[in-house]
Amino acid sequence: MLTALTFVGFTLFVAIFSWYKLRKDDIRSRDGYFLGGRSLTGGVIAGSMILTNISTEHLIGLNGSAYKNGMIIIAWEVTSAIALVIAALYFLPIYLKMGLTTIPQYLENRYDSSTKTLVAFLLMVSFVVTLLPIVLYTGAINLESIFNVSEVLGVSLSEGIWITVITIGVIGSVYAIFGGLKAVALSDSINAIGLVIGGLMVPIFALWDIGEGNILTGMSKVYEYAPEKFNVIGEADSVLPFGTIFTGLMINQLYFWGMNQTIIQRAFGAKNMAEAQKGLLLTGMFKIFIPLIIVLPGIIAYYYYSDTYYDNQDFIYPVLLTRVMPVGLLGFFAAVVLGAILSTFNSVLNSAATIFSLDIYKKLIHPDCTDKRLVRVGRLSSLVLALFAIGIAPLVGNAPEGLYQLMQQLNGIFFIPIASVLIAGFFIPKVTARGAKIGLITGLSFYLLTSFVLDTGIHFIHIWAIEFVMNLLLMIAISHYFPGKPNTYVSRPPVLEMKPWKYAKPVSAILCLVTLLIYIWLGS
């Protein structure tokens, strides 16, 4: 009963507070609904980015992977700081100067409208096939473990997960459909605080228990029990070899933090350039420390359970949670987990609605539609995508290397081809629209063939790098031998104040240095 009360209490607090703060905001206009009225500050942007990124696929997936594979998987997190530095200092000025609402709009400006439409379609498919179902499924696992939904309702475990998936999907859809970006971002910033507090409670209570009242003693015992789990240098045959940091991993990180609509849309909604940069760099600071929440608990779980859950690694975090978290706080943490699930789910829905409404519907179906109609179309597209994701979610279980690894492997289908086209747009002026489209299709086909059809024996992250380089060379060759018409984009005055954040470069240097020191310290 106490668990349920604290869960409902915190959930209602976030909802009521968000409603109160936004009750007078206009979400009927295009910028109001899709970009929060271009009024977001650095703290709100950072909180929303973190909670959009960190959801149950991290809490469950990365902790499960850490339990089985050790600290090597922190590369997914700490290298994000470097990507955020590059995005803040280089990509943001390009985007904000253009006054973009979506990433595909950049592609139309740089290449042509058909390139934009192709990428918009690929993004919509990626949202429904990869991220949304895994977020819903991992969220259902976590809430099932806390509230025993199947037992309470008298149904099987699989039926309980289905019911939880549907419930989460409906609640998340309501946030995204009726609130717009600002409602998503504000609720995210509150839940981000809860996630940090609640997430840190798990390792603190566990280490307090192991050390019999002394956290440092507990940490020492965990290290002595399995020192190999704290090594950050992955072997060549491991789930994340160290060499991948210098090949495909950084390409993926650059895409995710600097070109991914779901993430970068928060920066598009900034009130000015300084706040946008501040938001990205604050997010980089969070990513340095977030392994304490999404990696360390998995290693602690190994101390408790050894290899008992190796065949079911994605269940280890909920098991640890119910073991160490006091009953009175379990409901609060469940509410934080629900907030993290909803954040990623409704953020992706909002981004998908933005892309469909502006890049597909307005461009191809109804060019003269009003802002009011665009918002209505955005809400309807969110609903349709949510229904598809809910239907697919329970089908993603039992991934051999865990759900997080599965999600990243599936993301490569879409992320790397799109990243190659964007990078070519930024750095290689001679690449044409024809080259970009051939690169997209060839890259996608190459990855599907080498990762899911042929057994190449090459780690999929290395395949990302091979595909990326191949795409660039192919686009350059096509553009050279079949030159297209020159780009006719006309530069417009920026819609925001473009003065950079005065601390952007010093903070960027510190983030890069800290990332390097982590590998020197834990890799020695």
C-alpha positions, -999 to 999 in steps of 0.1 A, spaced: 0 0 0 28 24 9 46 16 -24 14 24 -43 8 57 -24 43 71 -30 41 60 -66 8 78 -72 18 108 -52 50 116 -71 34 108 -105 5 132 -97 29 159 -85 48 159 -118 15 160 -138 -1 188 -118 30 209 -116 36 207 -153 -1 216 -160 1 246 -136 33 260 -152 20 256 -187 -17 264 -183 -14 298 -200 10 287 -228 -1 286 -264 3 252 -279 -19 258 -309 7 274 -330 34 254 -349 64 267 -328 43 265 -296 34 228 -301 66 214 -318 93 237 -303 79 249 -269 76 284 -283 114 286 -287 116 295 -250 135 266 -234 165 274 -211 197 254 -207 186 236 -175 153 225 -190 170 214 -222 196 193 -203 170 177 -180 149 168 -210 178 155 -230 189 133 -202 155 119 -194 148 114 -231 180 94 -234 180 76 -200 150 53 -198 144 18 -188 164 5 -217 193 20 -199 183 12 -163 175 -24 -173 196 -29 -204 229 -13 -194 228 -26 -158 220 -60 -172 250 -57 -196 272 -45 -168 262 -74 -146 273 -98 -173 301 -79 -191 315 -54 -165 325 -18 -168 335 -20 -204 300 -8 -214 305 26 -199 319 36 -233 282 40 -244 279 68 -218 311 87 -212 321 91 -249 287 109 -253 304 139 -236 328 143 -265 300 141 -291 280 167 -271 310 190 -272 312 187 -310 274 192 -314 274 223 -291 304 240 -308 298 230 -344 264 216 -353 242 239 -332 254 272 -350 245 256 -383 211 244 -372 200 275 -352 212 299 -379 188 282 -403 160 283 -378 153 246 -382 124 227 -367 136 192 -379 168 176 -391 152 166 -425 147 203 -431 185 207 -432 187 180 -458 162 198 -480 183 230 -477 216 211 -484 204 186 -510 168 185 -522 132 177 -510 133 140 -520 164 135 -498 145 151 -469 114 129 -475 135 97 -477 152 105 -444 120 115 -428 104 82 -437 135 62 -424 133 81 -391 96 73 -387 103 36 -393 133 36 -369 112 51 -341 85 25 -344 107 -6 -350 136 1 -325 133 26 -297 96 28 -288 90 -10 -284 121 -16 -264 114 14 -241 78 1 -235 90 -35 -229 118 -27 -205 94 -3 -186 69 -31 -183 95 -55 -169 105 -30 -143 70 -21 -132 59 -57 -132 88 -65 -108 78 -37 -84 40 -41 -84 36 -78 -94 10 -67 -119 4 -102 -132 -1 -116 -96 -24 -88 -86 -46 -92 -117 -44 -130 -116 -29 -133 -151 2 -148 -166 35 -130 -166 33 -123 -204 -2 -111 -200 8 -88 -172 36 -73 -194 11 -68 -222 -13 -49 -198 16 -28 -185 28 -20 -220 -6 -8 -230 -10 13 -199 23 30 -203 17 36 -240 -17 53 -233 -3 76 -206 27 85 -227 5 92 -257 -16 116 -236 15 136 -226 28 139 -261 -5 144 -280 -20 170 -258 10 188 -243 35 194 -271 73 197 -266 72 222 -237 50 199 -216 74 170 -224 105 190 -216 91 205 -183 80 172 -169 113 157 -180 133 182 -161 114 174 -129 116 136 -134 154 140 -142 159 153 -107 139 123 -94 159 99 -116 193 111 -102 181 110 -66 163 77 -69 189 61 -92 217 69 -68 197 54 -39 201 19 -55 239 17 -53 240 36 -20 216 13 -2 232 -18 -18 268 -7 -8 255 3 27 241 -32 31 272 -50 17 295 -29 39 273 -33 70 268 5 74 299 17 55 295 25 18 333 25 11 337 -9 28 309 -21 6 325 -8 -25 358 -24 -15 341 -58 -10 324 -56 -44 358 -48 -61 376 -76 -43 349 -100 -53 352 -93 -90 380 -69 -99 378 -79 -136 343 -63 -137 358 -29 -132 381 -30 -163 370 -5 -190 392 -19 -218 371 -45 -236 388 -74 -253 385 -80 -291 359 -108 -285 339 -89 -258 305 -74 -262 321 -40 -266 358 -41 -277 379 -11 -268 387 -6 -305 351 3 -313 356 36 -296 378 47 -325 357 32 -352 319 31 -353 310 41 -317 320 78 -321 301 80 -354 270 67 -336 275 91 -307 279 121 -331 247 111 -348 227 105 -316 237 137 -298 241 160 -328 218 148 -355 190 128 -339 157 146 -341 144 133 -307 174 147 -289 184 178 -308 148 191 -310 152 203 -274 180 226 -286 159 238 -315 134 250 -289 160 271 -270 154 308 -264 189 316 -278 222 301 -289 238 304 -254 210 285 -237 212 257 -264 249 253 -259 245 254 -221 219 226 -224 241 203 -245 272 208 -223 252 203 -191 240 171 -206 276 161 -212 283 166 -175 254 143 -166 267 116 -190 301 115 -172 284 107 -139 254 86 -151 273 53 -150 268 55 -112 231 49 -119 231 27 -150 263 7 -148 275 3 -111 243 -13 -99 247 -41 -124 282 -49 -111 269 -47 -75 242 -72 -85 270 -96 -96 283 -95 -60 249 -106 -47 239 -132 -74 271 -142 -92 262 -156 -126 227 -168 -116 209 -145 -140 234 -147 -169 206 -161 -191 182 -134 -180 204 -104 -176 176 -79 -183 158 -90 -151 188 -83 -128 181 -46 -121 145 -51 -110 157 -80 -88 183 -58 -72 159 -29 -68 133 -49 -49 161 -63 -27 178 -31 -15 152 -3 -18 132 3 13 94 -2 8 86 34 15 109 46 -13 101 18 -38 69 36 -49 88 69 -54 114 51 -75 87 34 -95 72 68 -103 107 80 -114 110 49 -136 76 56 -151 87 92 -157 118 80 -175 97 56 -196 72 83 -204 99 108 -212 116 88 -239 83 75 -252 65 108 -255 97 126 -267 100 102 -295 63 105 -303 66 143 -303 96 142 -326 79 117 -349 48 139 -351 70 169 -359 88 151 -387 55 137 -402 36 170 -399 63 193 -413 84 171 -435 58 147 -450 23 161 -446 29 198 -452 54 191 -479 37 163 -499 0 162 -489 -12 196 -479 13 225 -485 -12 252 -476 -25 238 -443 -28 261 -413 -8 258 -381 -39 246 -363 -44 218 -388 -7 209 -386 -10 205 -348 -41 183 -353 -22 161 -378 8 159 -354 -15 146 -326 -31 120 -349 2 108 -362 14 104 -326 -16 83 -318 -10 60 -348 27 55 -340 19 48 -304 -5 20 -314 21 4 -337 48 6 -309 24 -9 -283 17 -38 -307 54 -46 -313 67 -40 -278 62 -75 -262 79 -91 -293 114 -78 -285 122 -99 -254 149 -126 -251 176 -108 -270 208 -129 -268 231 -101 -257 205 -81 -239 179 -55 -250 203 -26 -250 227 -43 -273 198 -53 -296 185 -17 -297 220 -4 -307 223 -31 -334 189 -22 -348 196 15 -347 226 10 -370 202 2 -398 191 38 -399 216 59 -379 248 53 -399 234 59 -434 217 92 -422 249 102 -403 270 98 -434 247 120 -455 246 147 -428 284 146 -423 289 149 -461 266 178 -461 286 196 -434 321 189 -447 320 179 -484 304 207 -504 307 187 -537 284 158 -526 251 161 -545 215 151 -538 219 121 -561 250 109 -543 232 114 -509 202 93 -519 224 65 -534 245 66 -502 214 62 -480 200 32 -498 234 15 -503 245 20 -467 212 7 -454 214 -24 -477 250 -31 -468 243 -30 -430 213 -53 -433 233 -78 -454 265 -78 -432 247 -77 -398 216 -99 -403 222 -121 -433 259 -129 -436 281 -141 -407 311 -119 -412 325 -123 -377 331 -86 -376 316 -67 -346 286 -47 -357 301 -14 -344 332 -20 -367 307 -26 -395 292 9 -387 326 24 -395 332 4 -426 297 14 -439 303 50 -430 336 53 -449 322 33 -478 292 56 -480 313 88 -480 335 74 -508 305 63 -528 288 97 -524 319 115 -535 324 92 -565 287 95 -576 288 133 -572 320 135 -592 310 114 -622 273 124 -622 273 161 -610 239 175 -601 225 210 -601 241 234 -576 222 239 -543 199 269 -545 192 274 -508 190 311 -498 203 320 -464 178 337 -441 184 358 -410 186 336 -378 154 335 -357 173 335 -324 201 355 -308 233 337 -320 258 349 -293 276 317 -279 277 308 -242 308 324 -228 318 293 -209 312 269 -238 349 263 -248 363 260 -212 335 235 -202 341 216 -235 378 212 -227 371 200 -192 346 174 -205 371 160 -230 398 159 -203 376 141 -178 366 115 -203 403 108 -211 411 106 -174 383 80 -167 399 57 -192 434 63 -179 422 56 -143 400 26 -148 421 11 -177 454 10 -158 
